Amino acid sequence: MDDLELFKKVLTASAYPESAYRIEQISDSKSPAHKFRNFIVRTLRKQNKLLVKKREFNAADRDEGKDWPMFGYTMVGHKRLDNVQHAIETILEKDIPGDFVECGVWRGGCAMFMKAMLNTRGDTERRIWLADSFAGLPKPNESEFPDDTGYDYTDQDILAVPMETVKANFDRFDLLDARVEFLPGWFKDTLPDAGIGQIALLRADGDLYESTIQILDNLYDKVAPGGFVIIDDYKSWPPCKKAVDEFRARHGIDAPIHDVDWTGVYWIKP
């Protein structure tokens, strides 16, 4: 097993079967049963205890990124990290110019893998850009983006990872340096004036229609010919797929879409 393969196992926590355990999520439901459950969870938290639901580790699910590891650094799974590796190796082999950008980073694992690959391959010029609210998903703007109706995940605390935590994760593996750039805030506020130049790899993990279309509207023109556009949620989040399909149709993009796994896809910009 080479170093990059071992790093994938660490990032996805597939080396640790205990990562399949689940920390119970507090619900905002007003029902008496949920109120009682929330009281128990909060009490346990105050006592520095965790309410953990044990379950068996499923290697196939983790490979596909179908579960959220209780610990670890990414939920994308092994196959989507393989896809990032393929993209970077192709970009370096063909000398496609530009930086790497990930929009929606969670604990930073996928971007950490990008930086590790650049270090391993001796690239000292490209930068890694991490765009994220670092506060979870936005509340759907249903009036302007009706396709996001019903996709409110603002109560999912597990999705809100502070920027300082992500920086600490990079630093833990000696990956944090001046070539790692952070763009904290909602995409609509940060991406238009982000100062990102040419892009060789754009990885969009925005889930919602609004987030996905903001990524593409602001960054797609900066992707170099031969560069990779990876969409994490294309086959599992209908609003994301619709945003991508409408963007491609509007701009006459006919580059073939390639499957990565059960949800992710990519295409290469002509």
C-alpha positions, 0 to 999 in steps of 0.5 A: 500500500502506498502513502496516498492509499494509506492517506485515503483510509485515514481521511475516510476513517475506513481504517477504523471500524468504530467510525461507523458509530453515530452520534445522535442528532438533536432534532428541532421537533416540538413533539413530547418524545423529541423534547424528552430525547433532546433533554437526555442528549443535552444532559449527556453532553453537559456531563461530557458524555456522548450518546452514541448509536453503534452500528456495524462498519460497512466497507462497501458503504464507506468506499462509496461515501454512503455513510458519514464517519463519526470521525475522519476528515471526509464523507466522500468515500474512497472512490471519489478520492480516487477520482480526485487522484485521477484528475490531479494526475491527468492535470499534472501529466498534461500540464493543465494550468490553474489552481484547485478549488473545492466549494463545500469542504466539511472537515477538509479531507478532500482538499487535504488530499489535493494538497498531499498529492501536490506535495507528493508530486513536487508541485510548489506553485498551485494553490488550494482554495477552500470555499465554505460557510464553515457553518453548515448549509444555508437555509433554502431561499425558496422564493428565489430558488424553488427547487430547494424547497424541502431541503432544509438541513440547517439543523444538522450540526454535523455539517457545521465545521468551523474554519479553525477546525479545518485549518487544524486538520490540515496542520495535523498532517503538515499540509497547512501553508501559504498555498492553502487559501480559505474563503469563509462565507456564503458562496454568493458573497465570497465567490464573485470577488474571491481573487481566484485566477485560472482553475485546473480542478473545480470540485463542487459540493454545494448540495442545493440548487442555489449553491451549485449554480453560484459555484458554476456561475462564478467559477466555470469560466475560470476553468482552463481547457482540459480542466476537471469539473467534479460535481459531488451531488449530481445523482443524489440531490435533484436540485443540484442535478437540475442546476448543473443541467440547466447551466450546461444547457444555457452555455452549450456545454456538451462535454460528456458527463462521466460517473464517479460512483453512485452520486458523483460525476465529472466532465473535462472542459473542452 
